[in-house]
Amino acid sequence: MENKLYVGSLSYDTTEDSLKEFFSAAGTVSSATIIIDKMSGRSKGFGFVEMSSEDEVQKAIETLNGKELDGRAIVVDKAKPMQKRPFKEFSPRGGYDR
């Protein structure tokens, strides 16, 4: 997890290949993933890039945060562990109960 970056404010036109190519300016990219909405099949506008070393992670943050990719100024930061969200059950009255 220490070599993983969060990348936000992505254009819907950005592909995993173009993301990987963009981040290769900061070093060796192990993987690049764009998060896709299950219902629409469209990008959610963010993704994750895994670099091969901690030094490359820092270089990517310093040099690529705020830079333009596919017409959008992207946000680059260290990825944080996923937070567990409470399960919501569907109510017989309609909608979701909390």
C-alpha positions in Angstrom: 0.0 0.0 0.0 2.9 2.4 0.6 3.7 2.6 -3.1 0.1 3.2 -4.2 -1.2 6.6 -5.3 -4.7 8.0 -5.5 -5.3 9.9 -8.7 -8.4 12.1 -8.7 -10.2 14.5 -11.1 -9.6 12.3 -14.1 -11.3 13.0 -17.4 -13.8 10.3 -18.5 -11.6 10.0 -21.6 -8.5 8.9 -19.6 -7.6 5.2 -20.1 -5.5 3.0 -17.9 -2.8 3.0 -20.6 -2.6 6.8 -20.8 -2.5 7.0 -17.0 0.4 4.5 -16.9 2.2 6.4 -19.6 1.7 9.8 -17.9 3.0 8.4 -14.5 6.0 6.8 -16.2 7.6 10.3 -16.2 8.1 9.8 -12.4 9.4 6.2 -12.6 8.4 2.6 -13.1 4.7 2.1 -12.9 3.7 -1.4 -11.6 0.0 -0.9 -12.3 -2.6 1.7 -13.2 -6.3 1.2 -12.5 -9.3 3.5 -13.3 -12.4 2.8 -11.1 -15.4 2.1 -13.2 -19.1 2.5 -12.2 -20.8 -0.9 -12.2 -24.1 0.4 -13.5 -23.0 2.8 -16.3 -19.7 1.2 -17.2 -18.2 4.7 -17.2 -15.2 6.0 -15.2 -15.9 7.4 -11.8 -13.2 10.0 -12.4 -10.5 8.5 -10.1 -8.1 5.7 -10.0 -4.9 4.3 -8.5 -1.3 4.0 -9.7 1.2 1.8 -8.1 4.9 2.8 -8.4 7.9 0.5 -7.9 9.4 2.4 -5.0 8.6 5.0 -2.3 11.0 7.5 -3.9 9.0 7.3 -7.1 5.8 7.8 -5.2 7.2 11.0 -3.7 8.5 12.2 -7.1 5.1 11.5 -8.7 3.3 13.5 -6.0 5.7 16.4 -6.3 5.9 16.6 -10.1 2.4 15.4 -11.3 -0.1 16.8 -8.7 -2.0 19.6 -10.4 -0.6 18.8 -13.9 -3.0 18.5 -16.8 -4.0 15.1 -18.2 -6.6 14.9 -21.0 -7.7 18.4 -20.3 -8.1 18.1 -16.5 -5.8 19.2 -13.6 -5.4 15.9 -11.7 -5.0 15.4 -8.0 -2.2 13.0 -6.9 -1.8 11.9 -3.3 -0.8 8.8 -1.3 -3.6 6.2 -1.3 -5.3 5.6 2.0 -6.7 2.2 3.1 -10.4 1.7 2.1 -12.8 2.6 4.9 -15.5 0.0 5.7 -18.9 1.5 5.1 -22.0 0.3 7.0 -24.4 -2.0 5.1 -27.7 -0.5 4.2 -30.7 -2.8 4.0 -33.7 -2.2 1.7 -36.8 -1.3 3.6 -40.2 -2.9 2.9 -41.6 0.6 3.1 -39.4 1.7 0.2 -35.9 3.1 0.2 -33.1 2.1 2.5 -32.9 1.7 6.2 -29.8 2.8 8.0 
